[in-house]
Each structure stands twice: as structure tokens, then as C-alpha cells.
Amino acid sequence: MSSKTKVPKKNKLSLPERIGKAFSNFGKRFVDGSLGTKLSHFIFGAGNFYHKQYIKGFLFLVIQVAILAFMILCPEVNGTPYGWKALRNLSLKYATEGSEFDPVLGFVSFNSDCKLMVLFGFVTIAVVAIYFLVWNMNIQSSYKADMDKKIGKKPTTFTEDLKELLDRKFHVLMLTPTCIAATVFTLLPTIFMISLAFSTYNQQFMNENGTNLFHWNGLENFKAVFTGEGILGFEIRNRFLPVLSWTFIWAIFATLTCYFGGIILALLINKKGLKGKKFFRTIFILTIAVPQFISLLAVRNLLGEYGPINSLLMNIGATTQPIGFLGLKPGDSESLAKFMVIMINMWVGIPYTMLMTSGILMNIPADLYEAGRVDGASTTKMFFKITLPYVIFITTPYLISSFVGNMNAFNSIFLLTGGGPTYTGYAAGGTDLLVTWLYKVTIDQGWYNTGAVIGIFTFLITATITLVTYRRSKAYNEEDTFQ
């Protein structure tokens, strides 16, 4: 019996310990560093000039001068400044002070565009963050040259650093543009949209120049979801829980029907002795090959008020008037519309699970089934004791992502029912999910602050479900079970 040597685990530092260590290292660099390193804390590139690394020193210095000029000179776009003025304007008090107040429309007669003020403020904060990042890099570069000199090595030149980027640090070279793009096109817009949830911003409140004017209002928009205060507060309060509950019901049924339907279909197609397996697989794959929005719009036309299905039912005398299968007009059955969207979703969702499950079934060790037969297990028992646990173990991450994806299934609802049947005075219809309701509140009505609140709630719910369920799943805790 061979004994396994246990590798001791490294003790992970807590967040306060890591922060303390970072400050300790910072102080150590300042105390032990050369004169150039000390000067680098105030003048970018001073340490590199001190070690005759002129190109690196020049680049660091140019970045410092450029950012300081940006902050001090405050360039303007459409009359709205960047730099330190943008940080001042981020409070929005200069947009509301001196403006005339209308009790219906709010602050409407000031020329400032608060939307740009908030956006430019966040961009300036990002520039400040870049300044401190480069500041730390310039100190590290100088301190590294100090350490190289102490051990008798010559400080690396700019050419040697470039060669290292193409070799040992190639990942840094490749990932840096991606990180920059993600920050500019994803992170900053997301932060901006989240900030709107704490403001009075909506597209309908504009001044005579067509610019947006609003102010910060703290958690008032979040309170309106539960208290009904504000212009849209009553609607939000009355429709939030029904829409949230239907979102969960839809996500559960849409996920489970497609998941287990795909497993059953894969078992039938992969059954021994079945002829034409390739033909059946091809038929179901065709539903994936056709774009989803085409399939959904085609079904909407088939089941519409004047579609072929209703025409056929009226011609054979099964009904005297069109049936509102999809709740496309007020007064149609909400329950029928919900049932139909779940059934239609199976048509576009089951083939994905079938393909994935087919590959898993082919890789289940045959020894497991042989052992089951020897023990006298029936086909049904082997399915529940071997096949299903194995498939669920492998597909748990897919199952979780599918559930979260269904909570944000915009196409399936919007293209089929449009969120209907609609209710008088409410933006959210009977089949609206949180994501389609968010679309209506923002695009149709222009209430971006309320839409941002709904978006934040949607994110918190989906993120919590994803993290909790995955961390508690066997796929995460028992990774080596089926190896």
C-alpha cells in the first residue's frame, strides 16, 4: 500500500493582512531604495533616469505630465469639463443650483447636462486610478533596478524589457488591450448605468436645450419598489412581486423541461437497436441551425389571432372566436399565455441538452452498467442510480447557467408575447420577466433610473443564485468523484 505525501497548504492571508503587507512593502521600498527610488515617489521616471534607463524614465514622465495637464487644464466637451472640475461636478449641485424648479417637471431651466457630468466624472476617476497604477509601476521599476545592482546585475534596458514581453510576459502583452477594452466598453458604462439608480434621471425631464437635468436622491428609487412612492412608485410596487415570482416560475420550468426533455430524448435516440439515429439527430439539430428569433416569430404568426391555427379551429367549429394563445391583446388569458411560452421554449431548448447529453451518455463507463446487471438492477433503477447522477454531476454548471439565462430570456418572451396580456396603467404585462419589464421602463417610457433599479435587483438575484448553488453542488465539492 503506497502512502501519499501530503503537501502542506499555504496559509491564505486575509484582506486586512494583505493590505497591511502591501503598506509594509511600500514603506520598505521607500526606506531601502536608492535616491532615485525615493524621488520616483514624486517624479515619475526619476529612478529610471538615476539608473540610466532613459527610455523607460521618459515614458513614465510623459504619462505623469499628460495626466496632470489633463487634471489641471480641464479640457471641455460640449461645455462639460473633464479633470478636477469633473470631480467637482460629480456632486451635481452646480447643475441644480440657480435653476428654476417646476413642481411637475423638476429642475428644467439650466444649461448643464447632468448625464455628461456624471459620465465625465467617472472617466476622470478612471484616469486618477491609472495615475496611481503607473505611479506604483514606476516605483517598482526603480526598486527592481536597485535590487539588480545589489546582486551585481546590470539593470535591464528598454530593449530587454520588450523582449521579455514577447517571451516570459507575453500574457501581459496580450491581455492588456483586452483589459483596457473591457474597462472602456463594459466597466465604465456599467458603473454609469448603476449610478442612475441613485438619481432622478429619466429621459422625459429635459430642459429647453434637450439636455438632461437631474440630481442624486440616494435610495429613494429602491424604496419606491416597496413603498410605492414617486411617480412610477405605485406601478413598481404593485407589479414587482408578481413579475419577480413569474420570472422564477418561468426560469424553473423552462430549465427543467428543456433539461430533462433533452436527457429523455438523448436516451431514446441512443437506445441500442434504434435505426436511423443519424437521421433523428439531424432533425433535432435543425432547430438549432435555424436562428432562434426566426423560430419564435414563426410560431407567433402560427398562433396569432389571424394565424393558421386559429383559422383551422374556427373552420372546423372548435371555437367561434380566435383564442389568445399568446396573450397578444388585453383580456386574453394570462395562464394560457404562460403555459404556451413554456411549451414553445421546449422546442428551441431541448435540442441543446440532447446534444450535450448524447456525448455524456457515450462516455459513461460500461463497467458501471455491467456491475448493475450482475447485481440484478432493473433498467429503471440503473437510470436513477447510474445514468441520471452521472449526467447531473457533469452538467451541473450548465444547469445553473441555463437557469440564470432563462431568468434573462428576453427573446423568448418579447418575441412571442411582448410581455402580454397588458394591463391598463401598467408597463409590466402578464408574461413580462424582469428583463423585459426593464426594457419597457427604459426604452418605451424613458425611466432610466427605475430601469437601473430593476437591473440591479436582477443582477443581485441571479448572481446570488449562481454562486450559492454552484458552491454547494457536487460538481464543485466532489470534483474527482467520477474520474
N, C-alpha and C positions, 0 to 999 in steps of 0.2 A: 504494500500500500504506500503510494507516494504521497509525501507531505508537501503541501503548498506553502510557499513562503509568503507571508502576509506583508504587503507593502504598507508602511505606515502612512496614513493620510495627513496631508498638510493642513495645519490649522488655518482656517479661513478667518481673516480679520474682519471685524465688524466695521460698519460705516464710520463711526466715530474714530476707531483705531486707524482706519485708512486715511482719514482726514488729518489726524494727528501726525501720522507718519509722513504725509506729504509736506506739512508745515515744517516738520523736523528736517527733512531733506532739503527744503528750501533754505532754512537757516544755515545748514551745514555748507551748502554751496556758497552762500554769501561769506561765511567766516573763512572757509578753507580756500576759496577761489582766489585767483590772481587779481591784480589791479584791473585787468581788462574785464574779468568776470564781474567784479563789483560795479564797474562803470556800465556794464550791459544792463544792469537793473534800471538805468536811467536813459541811456542812449543805445538804441538798437545797433548791433553790429560792432560795438566798441571792443568787445572781447575778441571778435574775429580779426579786426584790424590789429589788435595787440599781438595776435599770433600770426600775423601776416597772411590771413585768409581774406584777401581784399574783395574778391567777388562776392563771397557769402556776406561779408560785412556790409558791402554796398547794397545788396538786395534787402537785407534787414533794415538798413537805414532808410531806403526809399519807401518801404512799406510803412515805417513809422511816420515819416514826413507826410505821406499821402493820406493816412488815416487822420492825423492831427489836423491837416489842412481841411479835410472833409468835415471834421467836427467843429472847427473854428469858423471857417468861411461860410458854412451852411448853404450849399447850393440849393436852388429852388426849382420845383417842377409844378407848373400851373399855379404859381403863387404860394405853394406849400413848401416849407423848407425841410431839409434834412439836418443832420448834425445836432448840436446841443439844443437848438430851437425845437427840433422834432421831439426830443425827450421832454422838453417843457410842454409842448402842445399835446403830448400824450394824455395829459390830465383832462383835456377838452374844456377846461374852464375858460380859455380865451375864445372859444367858439360860442359860448353861451352868454358870456358877459357882454352887456350892451346890446343884445339882440332883443327885439320885441317879442313878447310872449302872447301867443294866441291860445286861449283855453281849449280849442278843438284840435288845432294842428301842432301846437307846441312852439318851439323856437324856430321861426321861419324866415327871418329877415336879415340874416348875417351872411356874409360872402364866403366864409370858410367852409371847406368841405371836410367834415369830420372823418369821413371814410378814408380820405387820403392822409389825414393827420394821424390816424391810428396805424395805417399801413406803413407810413414813413417812420413812425416811432419804433415799430418793431424791426424794420430794416436797420435803423440806427443802432438798436440794441444788439442786433446780429453783428454789425460792424465793430462795436465795442468788444463783443466776445472774441471776434477774430483778432483784435488788437492784443488782448491778453494771451491768447493762444500763441501768437507769433512772439510776444514778449517772453513767454516761457521757453519757446523753442530757441530763441537767440541766447538765453542764459545757459540752456543745456548744451548748446553747440560750443560755447566758450568753455564751459566746465569740462566737457569731454576733451577738448584740446589741452586743458590743464592736466588732466589725468594721463593723457598720452605722453606729455612731456615728462611727467614724474616717473614713468616706467621706461623712459628712454626712446619712445617712439616719436616720429615726426607727425605733427597734426595733419590730418587728411586735407587734401586740396579739393577744390570745387570739382575738378575732373574725376577724382577718385570717388567723390560722393555721387556723381552722376552714374558712374559705372556700378556702384553699389545699388542704386535704384533700379538698374537694369538686371541685377543679379539677385542678391540676398533680400533686398527690399522691393522686389518687383511688385509684390502685392500692394504696397503702399502707392506705387505709381498708378496702378490700375484702379484701385478703389477710391482714390482721392477725387477724380472727376465725378464718380457716382455719388459720393457723399455730398459734394457741392451741389449737384443737380437735385438730389433728394431734399437738401435743405431749402433750396430756392423754390422748387416747384411743388414740394409736398409739405415740409415742416412749416415754413412761414405762412402759406395760405391756410393751413390747418389751425395754427395759432391765431391768425386773424379771424377766422370764422368762429372759433371758440370764444374769442373776446366779445363778439357781437351778442352772445348770450347774456352778457352783463351790461348791456346798453339798451337805449330806447330806439336803436336804429331800425328803421323799416323804410322801404323804398317809396312809400306814399308820402312821407313827410319830407318835403324838399322846399327850398326857398325859390325865389323868382328866377334865379340863375340855373336852376336844375341841380344844385349841389345838395348833398346830404348833410343834414344837421341833426345831431343827437348828443346825448350825454350819458355818462355812466350811471347806472341805477342799482348796482350791487346784485343782490339775489332776488330782486323783485320779480323777474321773469320766471325764476324757478318756483317762487312762492305761488305765482298765479296758476301753476299747474294743479295745485292742491286747494287753493283758496278761492279761485275764480275771480281774482281782482284784475283790473286792467281791461283794455278794450277787447282783447281776444280771450281774456282770462276765463270767462264763463264757458265759452266753447271748449277751450283746452281742458278745463276741469271735468266737464261732462263727458268728453269723448276720450280722454287719455286712458282711463282704466279699461273701457270696452275695447279700444284699439290695441292696447297692450295685451289683454287677455286673448284676443283673436290672433295676435301675432304669435303668441306662444302656442296656441292650439294649431294654427297653420303650420308652424315650424315643426312641431312634434309629428303631426300626421303626414305632412309632406316628406319628412325624413324617413319615418318608419315604413310608410307604404312603398316608397322607392327602394329602400334598403332591403327589406325582406322580400319584396316583389322581385328584385334583381337576384337575390340568392335563390329563390324558388325557380325562377326562370333559368338560371345557370345550371341548377341541378337537373332540370328537365332536359336541357339541351345536351348536357354532358353525360346523360344516362347511357349506360352500356347497351348496345343493341339498337339505339336510335339511328335511323338512316336520315341522311340529308342534314347533318349537323352544320356543315358549312353554309348551306342554304339558309337555315334558320338564323344563324348568327348574322349573315349578311342582311337579312330583312330587318333585324332589330338595329343593326348598325346604321342603316339608312336614316333612322330617326335622329341620329347624332350628326350625320353628314349634312342634313338639312338644317340651316340656321334656325335657332330656337324661335326668334321673333316671327319668322315666316310660318312655322307650325302653329304658333299661338294665334296669329292673325287669321290664319285659315280656319282654325276651329271657331274663332269668334264669329266669322262670317257664316259658318255652318249652323251655329246655334243662335244666331241673331234673330231679331223679331221677324224679319222677312227672309230668313235663310232657308235652305233646303229642308232642314229637319222640321221646322215649324210648318212649312208648306205641306210637307208629306203628312204630318199629323192632322192638319186641318182637312186635307183632301180625303183621308180615309175615315174622317169623322171621329177621331180620337179626342179632339178638342175643338171648341168653337172659336177660340181666340189664341193668338200667339202666347207661348209660355216664356216667361222671363228667366231662361236658364242661367243667364249671367248677370242678372240684376242691372241691366243697362239703362233702365228708366225708373223714376221714382215709383214706389208702390210695389215693385217686384219683391219676390220672396228672398230675404237675406239668407235664410238657411239653405235654400236650394242653390243660390249662387256660391256659397261657401263650399257646399258639397261638390259642385261641378268643378271648381278650380282645383280642388284636391285630386279629383279623378283625372282631370286633364293633365295635371302636373306629373302623374304617374307615366303618361305616355312619353314625356320628354326626359324623365328622370331615371326610370328603371333600366334602360339600356346601359347607362354608365356603370351602375352597380353590377349588372350582368357581366360586362366585360372584365371588370376588376375581379369579381368573384370567380369567374371561369379560370383565370390564371392561378388564383389561390387554390382552388379545388384540385387542379392538376399537380400541385406541389405538396399536397398533404401526404405524408409518408404512408405507403400501402401497408406497412407493418402494423400500424395502429388498427386498421380495419381487420387485418388477419387475426390480430390478438382478440379483437372484439368478437369475431365469428367463433373463434375457439372457445371463448367464454360463454357462447350461446346468446350473445346480444342480438336483438332484432334490428332491422333496418332503421326503424324509427328511433330506437334507443341510441344507435350509433350516430344518427344525425344530431341528436340533442347532446350527446356526451363527447363526440369527437369533431364532427364537421362544424357545427354551429359555434362551439367555443373557439375553435381554431380560426374560423373566419372572423369572428368578432374581435379576437385578440389582434389579428393582423390589421383589421380595418377600423379600429377604434379612432385613430386620428382622422381618418376620412369621415367617419360618422359624426364626429364633433364638428369638423369644418363644414360638413353638409348641413348640420343643424343651424350653425351660425349663418351660413349662406342663405338658407331658407328664411331666416328672420329678416334678411335684407333682399329678398327675392322681388325686386322691383318689376322685372319684365313679366313674370307670371301673373301678377295682379293687375298691373297697369294696362297691359295689352289685352287682357281678357275681359275684365270687368270695369276698368278705370276707377276701381275703388267703390263702385256702386253696389247696391242701390243707394242713391244720395238722399240726404235728409235736409229739409228746409232750414236754412240758417247755420248749417254746419259744413265745414270744409271736409271733414272726415266722413266717408261713406261706410256702408255696412261691411265691405270686404277690404277696406284700407288697412295696410300694415303701417307700422311706424314710419317706414322709409317712404311709402307713397304719400302718406299724410304730410311728411316733411316736404316733399316735392310740391304739394298743393299749397301749403302755407307759404313757401318761399317764392316759387315761380308764378303761381296763379295770383296770390294775394300780396306778395312782396313783404311779408313779415319775416325778415331775416333773423331778427333777434329771437323770435319764437321758434323758428326753424332750427336755429343753433341749439336751443334748449332741448328740443326733441332729439336732435342729433347726438347731443352729449348723453342723454338718457339711454339712447340706443346703443352707443358705444360702451357705456358702463355695464349694461346688461349683458351684451354679447361677450365682452372681454372677461367679465367675471365668470360666466358660464364656461367659456373656453378654458380658462386657467384652472378652475376648480375641478371640472370633470376630467381634464387630461391628467392633472397631477394625481388624481385618485384612481385612474384607470390602471388595469393590469399591464397594458402596453407600455406604460411608463415605469411602474414599480416592479414588474417581473419581466424585464426585457429579454432575459436568456431562457425563458421557460420552454419555448418551442424550437430551440436550436438543437 
